[in-house]
């Protein structure tokens, strides 16, 4: 039986350096002892690997939470026209977004709610956006998921038709994402549509100069339906350009400070005390030269 166990371990790629054919191969006690040592060492390595992985994930989450907290604060103190954001009280990685249809477009007066979900390693990976109400649009899937280049991972995919600069990079933020989404509402990307039927309908509408208005009628119908959602939420949707644009006086000093703090929180995850202690030790060593 012991020989069979040993052979089974050899077949699984377990080669025990303690074994030799002459001395230990047929010694049951030695076989069990070596197998036990091997299993203990394997478990210790697995535990260490899991610990290192969890510590890395924890640090990544902490950095993402700091970044999102700063972004949320910035959007609340210096709001941007076209949208509002609210973070989930129990989960900073989930935000509720309200997008307002831009004046002068088919989406004027619309109130479109969406969920913005962030990965634990944000901003090094992009979030995802899912509309909660029906949106008939070439770049919105039937289930509400939004397809936009800025939220695609920065991988080299020559078949996607997207330039690398159009994809996600860590310099993007919630502000740039949502402004891009608002722009996409009025100017969809029909070269790689998420909703083929909506894309065909949109192109017919554009190419006919508005005479084929099936697309426009569907969008306006959804805009009217979204107004009911706005009333339920007690939201007054901006209609005119003056109502849509938010007039806020910029604060250069505060903005500079926030930007500086943001950079620090993004990249300074270590403990400064370690660097200070190392500096003090080096200073003491340099003063102990031979007299």
C-alpha positions as a Markdown table, in Angstrom:
| # | Residue | x | y | z |
|---|---|---|---|---|
| 1 | Unk | 0.0 | 0.0 | 0.0 |
| 2 | Unk | 2.8 | 2.4 | 0.9 |
| 3 | Unk | 4.5 | 1.8 | -2.4 |
| 4 | Unk | 1.2 | 2.5 | -4.2 |
| 5 | Unk | 0.8 | 5.8 | -2.3 |
| 6 | Unk | 4.4 | 6.8 | -3.2 |
| 7 | Unk | 4.0 | 5.9 | -6.9 |
| 8 | Unk | 0.7 | 7.9 | -6.9 |
| 9 | Unk | 2.5 | 11.0 | -5.6 |
| 10 | Unk | 5.3 | 10.5 | -8.2 |
| 11 | Unk | 2.6 | 10.5 | -10.9 |
| 12 | Unk | 1.2 | 13.8 | -9.6 |
| 13 | Unk | 4.6 | 15.4 | -9.9 |
| 14 | Unk | 5.7 | 15.1 | -6.3 |
| 15 | Unk | 9.3 | 14.1 | -6.2 |
| 16 | Unk | 10.7 | 13.6 | -2.7 |
| 17 | Unk | 14.4 | 14.2 | -2.5 |
| 18 | Unk | 14.6 | 12.2 | 0.7 |
| 19 | Unk | 13.9 | 8.9 | -1.1 |
| 20 | Unk | 16.4 | 6.6 | -2.6 |
| 21 | Unk | 15.6 | 3.1 | -4.0 |
| 22 | Unk | 18.2 | 1.4 | -1.8 |
| 23 | Unk | 17.4 | 2.8 | 1.6 |
| 24 | Unk | 13.9 | 4.3 | 2.0 |
| 25 | Unk | 11.8 | 3.3 | -0.9 |
| 26 | Unk | 10.2 | 0.3 | 0.8 |
| 27 | Unk | 10.3 | 1.6 | 4.4 |
| 28 | Unk | 6.7 | 2.5 | 5.3 |
| 29 | Unk | 7.6 | 4.8 | 8.2 |
| 30 | Unk | 10.0 | 6.8 | 6.0 |
| 31 | Unk | 7.5 | 7.1 | 3.2 |
| 32 | Unk | 4.8 | 8.4 | 5.6 |
| 33 | Unk | 7.3 | 10.8 | 7.3 |
| 34 | Unk | 8.4 | 12.3 | 3.9 |
| 35 | Unk | 4.9 | 12.6 | 2.6 |
| 36 | Unk | 3.8 | 14.3 | 5.8 |
| 37 | Unk | 6.7 | 16.8 | 5.5 |
| 38 | Unk | 5.8 | 17.4 | 1.9 |
| 39 | Unk | 2.1 | 18.1 | 2.7 |
| 40 | Unk | 3.0 | 20.5 | 5.5 |
| 41 | Unk | 5.4 | 22.4 | 3.3 |
| 42 | Unk | 2.9 | 22.6 | 0.5 |
| 43 | Unk | 0.2 | 23.9 | 2.9 |
| 44 | Unk | 2.5 | 26.5 | 4.3 |
| 45 | Unk | 3.4 | 27.8 | 0.9 |
| 46 | Unk | -0.3 | 27.9 | -0.1 |
| 47 | Unk | -1.1 | 29.8 | 3.1 |
| 48 | Unk | 1.7 | 32.3 | 2.5 |
| 49 | Unk | 0.5 | 32.8 | -1.1 |
| 50 | Unk | -3.1 | 33.4 | 0.0 |
| 51 | Unk | -1.9 | 35.9 | 2.6 |
| 52 | Unk | 0.1 | 37.9 | 0.2 |
| 53 | Unk | -2.8 | 37.9 | -2.3 |
| 54 | Unk | -5.2 | 39.1 | 0.3 |
| 55 | Unk | -2.9 | 41.8 | 1.5 |
| 56 | Unk | -2.4 | 43.0 | -2.1 |
| 57 | Unk | -6.2 | 43.1 | -2.7 |
| 58 | Unk | -6.8 | 44.9 | 0.6 |
| 59 | Unk | -4.3 | 47.6 | -0.3 |
| 60 | Unk | -5.8 | 47.9 | -3.8 |
| 61 | Unk | -9.3 | 48.3 | -2.3 |
| 62 | Unk | -8.1 | 50.9 | 0.2 |
| 63 | Unk | -6.5 | 53.0 | -2.6 |
| 64 | Unk | -9.7 | 52.7 | -4.7 |
| 65 | Unk | -11.9 | 53.9 | -1.8 |
| 66 | Unk | -9.6 | 56.9 | -1.2 |
| 67 | Unk | -9.7 | 57.8 | -4.9 |
| 68 | Unk | -13.5 | 57.4 | -5.1 |
| 69 | Unk | -14.0 | 59.4 | -1.9 |
| 70 | Unk | -12.0 | 62.3 | -3.3 |
| 71 | Unk | -13.9 | 62.2 | -6.6 |
| 72 | Unk | -17.2 | 62.1 | -4.9 |
| 73 | Unk | -16.3 | 65.1 | -2.8 |
| 74 | Unk | -15.1 | 67.0 | -5.8 |
| 75 | Unk | -18.3 | 66.3 | -7.7 |
| 76 | Unk | -20.4 | 67.4 | -4.8 |
| 77 | Unk | -18.5 | 70.7 | -4.2 |
| 78 | Unk | -18.0 | 71.5 | -7.9 |
| 79 | Unk | -20.9 | 69.8 | -9.7 |
| 80 | Unk | -20.9 | 69.4 | -13.5 |
| 81 | Unk | -23.8 | 70.0 | -15.7 |
| 82 | Unk | -25.6 | 67.0 | -17.1 |
| 83 | Unk | -25.5 | 64.6 | -14.3 |
| 84 | Unk | -25.7 | 63.9 | -10.5 |
| 85 | Unk | -24.1 | 61.1 | -8.6 |
| 86 | Unk | -24.8 | 59.4 | -5.3 |
| 87 | Unk | -22.7 | 56.8 | -3.6 |
| 88 | Unk | -24.2 | 53.7 | -2.1 |
| 89 | Unk | -24.2 | 54.1 | 1.7 |
| 90 | Unk | -23.0 | 50.6 | 2.3 |
| 91 | Unk | -20.7 | 50.2 | -0.7 |
| 92 | Unk | -18.4 | 53.0 | -2.1 |
| 93 | Unk | -17.9 | 50.9 | -5.2 |
| 94 | Unk | -21.5 | 51.3 | -6.4 |
| 95 | Unk | -22.9 | 54.7 | -7.4 |
| 96 | Unk | -26.3 | 55.8 | -8.7 |
| 97 | Unk | -26.1 | 58.2 | -11.6 |
| 98 | Unk | -28.8 | 60.5 | -13.0 |
| 99 | Unk | -28.1 | 61.7 | -16.5 |
| 100 | Unk | -30.1 | 64.6 | -18.0 |
| 101 | Unk | -30.7 | 64.8 | -21.7 |
| 102 | Unk | -28.9 | 67.7 | -23.3 |
| 103 | Unk | -31.0 | 70.6 | -24.6 |
| 104 | Unk | -31.3 | 70.7 | -28.4 |
| 105 | Unk | -31.1 | 66.9 | -28.8 |
| 106 | Unk | -33.6 | 64.1 | -29.0 |
| 107 | Unk | -32.9 | 63.4 | -25.4 |
| 108 | Unk | -33.8 | 66.9 | -24.1 |
| 109 | Unk | -35.7 | 66.7 | -20.9 |
| 110 | Unk | -34.8 | 63.1 | -20.3 |
| 111 | Unk | -34.0 | 61.6 | -16.9 |
| 112 | Unk | -31.9 | 58.5 | -17.2 |
| 113 | Unk | -30.8 | 56.6 | -14.2 |
| 114 | Unk | -27.8 | 54.2 | -14.2 |
| 115 | Unk | -25.6 | 52.2 | -11.9 |
| 116 | Unk | -21.9 | 52.8 | -12.0 |
| 117 | Unk | -19.8 | 49.9 | -10.6 |
| 118 | Unk | -16.1 | 50.3 | -9.8 |
| 119 | Unk | -13.6 | 47.5 | -9.6 |
| 120 | Unk | -11.4 | 47.1 | -6.5 |
| 121 | Unk | -8.3 | 48.3 | -8.4 |
| 122 | Unk | -9.9 | 51.5 | -9.7 |
| 123 | Unk | -8.6 | 53.7 | -11.3 |
| 124 | Unk | -6.3 | 51.2 | -12.9 |
| 125 | Unk | -9.3 | 49.3 | -14.3 |
| 126 | Unk | -12.5 | 50.9 | -15.7 |
| 127 | Unk | -15.9 | 50.8 | -14.1 |
| 128 | Unk | -19.1 | 49.6 | -15.8 |
| 129 | Unk | -22.4 | 51.4 | -16.5 |
| 130 | Unk | -25.8 | 49.9 | -16.6 |
| 131 | Unk | -29.0 | 52.0 | -17.3 |
| 132 | Unk | -31.9 | 51.2 | -15.1 |
| 133 | Unk | -34.6 | 52.6 | -17.5 |
| 134 | Unk | -35.1 | 51.7 | -21.1 |
| 135 | Unk | -32.7 | 53.4 | -23.5 |
| 136 | Unk | -33.1 | 52.8 | -27.2 |
| 137 | Unk | -29.6 | 53.6 | -28.4 |
| 138 | Unk | -27.0 | 52.0 | -30.7 |
| 139 | Unk | -24.5 | 51.7 | -27.9 |
| 140 | Unk | -26.8 | 50.4 | -25.2 |
| 141 | Unk | -27.5 | 46.7 | -24.9 |
| 142 | Unk | -31.1 | 45.5 | -24.4 |
| 143 | Unk | -30.2 | 44.7 | -20.7 |
| 144 | Unk | -29.1 | 48.3 | -20.2 |
| 145 | Unk | -25.3 | 47.7 | -20.3 |
| 146 | Unk | -23.4 | 50.6 | -22.0 |
| 147 | Unk | -20.8 | 50.0 | -24.6 |
| 148 | Unk | -18.3 | 52.9 | -24.9 |
| 149 | Unk | -14.6 | 52.9 | -25.7 |
| 150 | Unk | -13.6 | 54.9 | -22.7 |
| 151 | Unk | -14.7 | 52.0 | -20.5 |
| 152 | Unk | -12.9 | 49.2 | -22.4 |
| 153 | Unk | -9.8 | 47.8 | -20.8 |
| 154 | Unk | -6.5 | 49.0 | -22.3 |
| 155 | Unk | -5.7 | 45.9 | -24.3 |
| 156 | Unk | -4.3 | 45.6 | -27.8 |
| 157 | Unk | -7.2 | 44.4 | -29.9 |
| 158 | Unk | -6.7 | 45.2 | -33.6 |
| 159 | Unk | -10.1 | 43.7 | -34.4 |
| 160 | Unk | -12.0 | 46.2 | -32.2 |
| 161 | Unk | -11.5 | 49.1 | -34.5 |
| 162 | Unk | -10.6 | 51.3 | -31.4 |
| 163 | Unk | -7.4 | 53.2 | -30.9 |
| 164 | Unk | -5.5 | 52.6 | -27.7 |
| 165 | Unk | -6.0 | 56.3 | -26.8 |
| 166 | Unk | -9.8 | 55.8 | -26.9 |
| 167 | Unk | -9.7 | 53.1 | -24.3 |
| 168 | Unk | -9.5 | 53.4 | -20.5 |
| 169 | Unk | -6.4 | 54.8 | -18.7 |
| 170 | Unk | -5.9 | 55.7 | -15.1 |
| 171 | Unk | -6.1 | 59.4 | -15.8 |
| 172 | Unk | -9.8 | 59.1 | -16.5 |
| 173 | Unk | -12.4 | 59.7 | -13.8 |
| 174 | Unk | -16.1 | 59.8 | -13.2 |
| 175 | Unk | -16.4 | 63.3 | -14.5 |
| 176 | Unk | -14.8 | 62.5 | -17.9 |
| 177 | Unk | -16.7 | 59.2 | -18.1 |
| 178 | Unk | -20.2 | 60.7 | -17.6 |
| 179 | Unk | -19.4 | 63.7 | -19.9 |
| 180 | Unk | -18.4 | 61.1 | -22.6 |
| 181 | Unk | -21.7 | 59.2 | -22.0 |
| 182 | Unk | -23.8 | 62.4 | -22.4 |
| 183 | Unk | -21.9 | 63.1 | -25.6 |
| 184 | Unk | -22.5 | 59.6 | -26.8 |
| 185 | Unk | -26.3 | 59.9 | -26.3 |
| 186 | Unk | -26.5 | 62.5 | -29.1 |
| 187 | Unk | -23.6 | 61.1 | -31.2 |
| 188 | Unk | -23.6 | 57.3 | -31.1 |
| 189 | Unk | -20.9 | 55.1 | -32.5 |
| 190 | Unk | -22.6 | 53.0 | -35.2 |
| 191 | Unk | -19.4 | 51.3 | -36.4 |
| 192 | Unk | -19.5 | 48.8 | -33.5 |
| 193 | Unk | -23.1 | 48.9 | -32.1 |
| 194 | Unk | -24.4 | 47.1 | -29.1 |
| 195 | Unk | -27.9 | 47.3 | -30.4 |
| 196 | Unk | -27.8 | 46.6 | -34.2 |
| 197 | Unk | -31.5 | 47.5 | -34.7 |
| 198 | Unk | -31.2 | 50.8 | -33.0 |
| 199 | Unk | -28.0 | 51.5 | -35.0 |
| 200 | Unk | -29.8 | 50.8 | -38.4 |
| 201 | Unk | -32.7 | 52.9 | -37.3 |
| 202 | Unk | -30.5 | 55.8 | -36.3 |
| 203 | Unk | -28.6 | 55.8 | -39.6 |
| 204 | Unk | -31.8 | 55.8 | -41.5 |
| 205 | Unk | -33.0 | 58.8 | -39.5 |
| 206 | Unk | -29.7 | 60.7 | -40.1 |
| 207 | Unk | -29.4 | 59.8 | -43.7 |
| 208 | Unk | -33.0 | 60.8 | -44.5 |
| 209 | Unk | -32.5 | 64.1 | -42.9 |
| 210 | Unk | -35.2 | 63.3 | -40.3 |
| 211 | Unk | -37.8 | 62.1 | -42.7 |
| 212 | Unk | -37.6 | 58.6 | -41.5 |
| 213 | Unk | -38.4 | 59.5 | -37.9 |
| 214 | Unk | -38.9 | 56.0 | -36.4 |
| 215 | Unk | -35.8 | 56.4 | -34.3 |
| 216 | Unk | -36.7 | 59.9 | -33.1 |
| 217 | Unk | -40.2 | 58.8 | -32.1 |
| 218 | Unk | -38.9 | 55.9 | -30.0 |
| 219 | Unk | -36.4 | 58.1 | -28.2 |
| 220 | Unk | -38.9 | 60.8 | -27.5 |
| 221 | Unk | -41.3 | 58.1 | -26.1 |
| 222 | Unk | -38.6 | 56.9 | -23.7 |
| 223 | Unk | -37.9 | 60.5 | -22.7 |
| 224 | Unk | -41.5 | 61.0 | -21.8 |
| 225 | Unk | -41.5 | 57.8 | -19.8 |
| 226 | Unk | -38.4 | 59.0 | -18.0 |
| 227 | Unk | -40.1 | 62.2 | -16.9 |
| 228 | Unk | -42.5 | 60.0 | -14.8 |
| 229 | Unk | -39.4 | 58.6 | -13.0 |
| 230 | Unk | -38.2 | 62.1 | -12.4 |
| 231 | Unk | -41.5 | 63.1 | -10.8 |
| 232 | Unk | -41.4 | 60.0 | -8.6 |
| 233 | Unk | -37.9 | 60.9 | -7.4 |
| 234 | Unk | -38.8 | 64.6 | -6.9 |
| 235 | Unk | -36.3 | 65.7 | -9.5 |
| 236 | Unk | -36.8 | 68.8 | -11.7 |
| 237 | Unk | -35.2 | 68.0 | -15.0 |
| 238 | Unk | -33.4 | 70.9 | -16.7 |
| 239 | Unk | -35.0 | 71.9 | -20.1 |
| 240 | Unk | -33.3 | 75.0 | -21.3 |
| 241 | Unk | -29.6 | 75.5 | -21.9 |
| 242 | Unk | -29.5 | 78.0 | -19.0 |
| 243 | Unk | -31.1 | 75.5 | -16.6 |
| 244 | Unk | -28.8 | 72.8 | -17.9 |
| 245 | Unk | -25.5 | 74.6 | -17.4 |
| 246 | Unk | -24.4 | 75.0 | -13.8 |
| 247 | Unk | -22.8 | 78.3 | -13.0 |
| 248 | Unk | -20.1 | 77.8 | -10.3 |
| 249 | Unk | -17.2 | 80.0 | -9.5 |
| 250 | Unk | -14.0 | 78.0 | -9.6 |
| 251 | Unk | -11.7 | 78.0 | -6.6 |
| 252 | Unk | -8.1 | 77.7 | -7.9 |
| 253 | Unk | -6.5 | 77.2 | -4.5 |
| 254 | Unk | -8.9 | 74.5 | -3.4 |
| 255 | Unk | -8.7 | 72.7 | -6.7 |
| 256 | Unk | -4.9 | 72.7 | -6.7 |
| 257 | Unk | -5.0 | 71.3 | -3.2 |
| 258 | Unk | -7.5 | 68.6 | -4.1 |
| 259 | Unk | -5.5 | 67.6 | -7.1 |
| 260 | Unk | -2.3 | 67.4 | -5.0 |
| 261 | Unk | -4.1 | 65.4 | -2.4 |
| 262 | Unk | -5.6 | 63.1 | -5.0 |
| 263 | Unk | -2.1 | 62.3 | -6.5 |
| 264 | Unk | -0.8 | 61.6 | -3.0 |
| 265 | Unk | -3.7 | 59.2 | -2.2 |
| 266 | Unk | -3.5 | 57.4 | -5.5 |
| 267 | Unk | 0.2 | 56.5 | -5.3 |
| 268 | Unk | 1.3 | 56.9 | -1.7 |
| 269 | Unk | 0.1 | 53.7 | -0.1 |
| 270 | Unk | 3.2 | 53.1 | 2.1 |
| 271 | Unk | 4.1 | 54.3 | 5.6 |
| 272 | Unk | 6.3 | 57.4 | 5.6 |
| 273 | Unk | 7.7 | 56.4 | 9.0 |
| 274 | Unk | 9.8 | 53.7 | 7.4 |
| 275 | Unk | 11.6 | 56.2 | 5.1 |
| 276 | Unk | 12.1 | 58.6 | 8.1 |
| 277 | Unk | 13.6 | 55.8 | 10.2 |
| 278 | Unk | 15.9 | 54.7 | 7.4 |
| 279 | Unk | 17.1 | 58.3 | 6.9 |
| 280 | Unk | 17.8 | 58.7 | 10.7 |
| 281 | Unk | 19.8 | 55.5 | 10.7 |
| 282 | Unk | 21.9 | 56.6 | 7.7 |
| 283 | Unk | 22.5 | 59.9 | 9.4 |
| 284 | Unk | 23.7 | 58.2 | 12.6 |
| 285 | Unk | 26.0 | 55.9 | 10.6 |
| 286 | Unk | 27.6 | 58.8 | 8.8 |
| 287 | Unk | 28.5 | 60.5 | 12.1 |
| 288 | Unk | 30.4 | 57.5 | 13.4 |
| 289 | Unk | 33.5 | 57.7 | 11.3 |
| 290 | Unk | 37.0 | 57.0 | 12.6 |
| 291 | Unk | 38.6 | 59.8 | 14.6 |
